[in-house]
Amino acid sequence: MSVFNVNFKSGSRIFFVTFFNSLMRPLDIKDFINYVQLSKCLSGSQFKEMNKCTLCLVFICGVVFSGLISLLKTSVTLDPILTKFYPTGIGILPPETDLDLMDDGYVQMAQLSYYEYDEDIRNYKRLKLKTKETELDERSSELEALNSLKAAIELTSIGKTARVGRLLEHAHSLAPNHHDVLLMYGEYLELSRADIIQADHLFLKALTISPQSSRASRNRRRTKVLVEKLDESTLLRIDNKRDELMLIPSLSGALKRVKREAYFQHIYHTAAIEGNTLTLAQIRMILETGLSVEGKSIMEHNEILGIDLALKYINTTLVHRIGKITLRDILEIHRRVLGHVDPIGAGNMRTTQVFVSDHVPPPPSKIELLMEDFLSWLNSDEAEKLHPIKYAALAHYKFVFIHPFVDGNGRTARLLMNFLLMQAGYPPVIIRKQDRLHYYDTLQLANDGDTRPFIRFVARCMENTLDVYLWATREHLPELEQATPHPDFVKNEQAAFSASKLNAISFLIDVKSDVSPRPINSDFTVDESTLNAPRSFHFSKRRSNFDRE
């Protein structure tokens, strides 16, 4: 019994040492020697009386048991102390103790890559990251908006309507998605300010939020007919101006000069919208002389050259071609836009996820399918029946919503839109850099479900562009072309008057929202060689030709 007790005590010590050590690190052959030495220290001379078979059996049992515990340890947390030193894996977030220093929205940002889009793109919704602070701010803003709404109703009931407008505007700014605020503010705009278009937009938004609202449905049915008539009258007025422009002979010197100036304006504004800092005069010098501008980056120079190449490609290859628009056409436009800036990415659809302000474009796995649907719509009979301005604006919006490229989507979308407009006989529309915020705001409204504000924005820009063409060719320059005084006088007067005209066009496009003639300083002069440079653009009677002579 004494030998058994000694063996049992010594073997138990070895077994438990083996077990706890196995929890900390894997076993190896050296452990056996260490455990024997340790048992000697624990048992002293009694270890000599221990049977060797018993020692081996105890060690083997310890190894097997420790292996089973190791397997359990990988799937089950046995002890908080052990998990502190040996975590189960590397996560996407830092330890919990470090998260105390982070913003509450950090967790949602880490989960951004796992966001799944709806199968139907029409049901696609933007991902909104909210923290506890933003939720509290929204609740307090909504409460303040409802108080303002209540005050406006009380003032209206007693006949004091002077402050009602400001109260409703304040309520709408605080709670732009509240059903009651939208209806009350829309009714005020309709009745007090006769702003039918904005009121209809608010009613539609309220109806989208609360589809069962009878009040929203009733208001929407009343304003829908009126808004459709207003939009039709606007498009008809633009068509009449386009037809008037087509009556001007293509060989008119005035038309050639204004087309050439509009060409530079188009490149300047479409690049400036994306953040290019080159001025209009610098862009004109780059394209006319091929010289670089001191102090400006090569990237900005290449952006200008890319837009210029894309416009040439559209004019020489696409405008006069009869047939369907293909994916290759869009890729070729993008390849020229970005060819000097990013030769590798130019003309290739993206393979990574991108984020554009509040808009999260579809994932790259769906780009190919969405582009097929887009081209199918672009060439469909349904799209061809739309008004050309509405057709081009919707094509622009659908394209930027898909966002098929990593960079250059906005420039490609505006070029695609102008290509469609030029095929219908319109000049290329100029979206000014001053209208950049309005441009993005209307695109965001389209993301929210109402594309009409963006269509109206494009229509307004087109009407402004047509007004500049007609003003420059109809009211001033024909008088100059018909005059027959002394040749020297004609030469000097033509240079001064042409410079005045260019200044007027630049002023009208760059500054004014509603184009109307105003006096121009005739003392303004420019280099005569610049005015006579051989660059102009043609219109045919059926379609516009953005060509250079």
C-alpha positions, 0 to 999 in steps of 0.5 A, a space after each residue: 500500500 505504501 508503494 501505491 500511495 507513493 505512486 498515486 501521489 507522485 502521479 497525481 502531481 505530474 498529471 495536474 502539472 501536465 494539465 495546467 501547463 497544457 492550457 498555457 502552451 503545447 506539450 513537447 518531448 522535453 516536458 517528460 524530462 521536466 516532469 520527472 525532475 519535478 516529481 523528484 523534487 516533490 517526492 524526494 527519494 520516494 520517486 525511486 519506489 515508483 513503477 516506471 509503467 505507472 509513470 508512463 501511464 500517468 503521463 499519457 493520460 495527462 497528454 490525452 486529457 490536456 489534448 481534449 481540454 485544448 480542443 474545448 478551449 478553442 470553441 468555449 471560453 473556459 475562464 475570463 482570465 485565460 481569454 484576457 491573455 489568449 483571445 480566440 482570434 483577431 477581430 475587426 474592432 480594437 479591445 473594448 477598453 479602447 472603444 471608450 475613446 472612440 465615437 459611438 458610430 465607430 461600431 457601425 463604421 466597422 460593419 459597413 463592409 457587411 451591408 447588403 443591398 436590396 435585390 431590387 434597385 428601386 428599393 435601395 436605401 441609403 445607409 445612415 450611420 446614427 449615434 446616440 447623440 444624433 438620435 437625441 438631436 433629431 428628437 429634440 429638433 422634431 419636438 421644436 419643429 412641432 412646437 413651431 408648427 403649433 404656433 403657426 396654426 395658432 397664428 393662422 387661426 387668429 388671422 396673424 399670418 405675418 410670421 407663419 411663413 418663417 415658423 413653417 420654414 423653421 419647422 421644415 428645416 428642423 424636421 424635413 421628413 415629418 408628415 405634418 410639417 410637409 403638409 402644412 408647409 406645402 399648403 402654405 407655399 401653394 396658397 400664400 406664395 403660389 409656389 405650386 412646384 415646391 408644394 407638389 414636391 412636399 406633398 409627394 414626399 409626405 405621400 411617400 412617407 405616409 401612403 395612407 394619408 388621405 390629406 396628402 393624396 388629396 393635395 397631391 392630386 390637386 397639384 399634380 395636374 398644375 405642375 405637369 402643365 407648368 413643366 410642359 410649358 417650360 419644355 415647349 418654350 425651350 423647344 421654340 428657342 432651339 428651333 429659333 437657333 436652328 434658323 441661324 445660318 451655320 456659316 454665320 460668324 456670330 454663331 461660330 464665335 459664340 459656339 467656340 466660346 461656349 466650348 471653352 465655357 463647357 470645359 471650364 465649368 464641368 472641370 471646375 465642378 470636380 474641383 479643378 482650379 484652372 481659370 477660363 483664360 488659362 484653359 483657353 490658353 492650354 487648348 489653343 497653344 498647348 502650353 502649361 500654366 505655371 503653378 498648376 498641377 499636371 493632374 489639372 492640366 490632364 483633366 482639361 485635356 481629357 474633357 477636350 478629347 472626349 468632346 472631340 470623340 463625341 463630335 466626330 464619332 457618336 453624334 452623327 452615328 445612327 444606331 443604339 448606344 452601346 457600353 463600348 461608347 460609354 467606356 470610350 468616353 470615360 477612357 478619354 476623360 481619364 486617359 491622361 489622369 489614370 491610364 489604368 482605370 480609364 475605360 474600366 468599370 470599378 471592382 471596389 466599393 466607393 462612397 459618394 457623400 450621402 450616396 452609397 452606390 451599388 456594390 461592384 458585383 452588380 455593376 455589370 447587370 445594372 449597366 445592362 439594364 441602363 443600356 436597355 432602358 437607354 435604347 428602349 422605345 419608352 425612353 425615346 418617347 420622352 422629351 429629349 431634355 427629360 431623357 438626357 437628364 434621366 440618363 445622367 441621373 441613372 448613370 451617376 446612381 450606378 457610379 460604374 467607375 472609380 473616378 470620372 463618373 460626373 464628367 462622363 455623365 455630363 458628356 453623355 447627357 450632352 451627347 443625347 441633347 446634341 443628337 436632338 438638336 440642342 447645344 451642349 448644356 452648361 452646368 455652371 460651377 456656381 450651381 454646383 450645390 444646387 446640382 448635387 441637391 437635386 441629384 440627392 432629391 432624385 435619390 430620395 425618389 423625386 427626379 423632377 427637380 433634377 430634370 427642371 434644373 437641367 431644363 433651366 440650364 439649357 434655357 440659360 444656354 440657349 438664351 446666351 446663344 440667341 442673345 449673342 447672335 440675334 441682338 448685337 452681332 447681326 448689326 455688326 455684320 451688316 454694317 459697311 463703314 471704312 475697313 479700318 473702322 470695321 476692323 477696330 470696331 469688330 475687335 472691340 465689339 467682339 471682346 465686349 460680346 465675349 465679356 457678356 457671354 462670360 458674365 451671363 454664364 458665370 454670374 447670372 441665373 436668369 439670362 437677360 441682356 445688360 450693358 457691357 463696357 465697350 472699353 474691354 479689349 482682348 488679343 485679336 489673334 485669340 478672337 480669330 483663332 480657327 476654332 468653332 462649332 457647327 449645328 446642323 438643322 437636325 442635330 448639333 455638331 460640336 466640331 472644330 474648323 
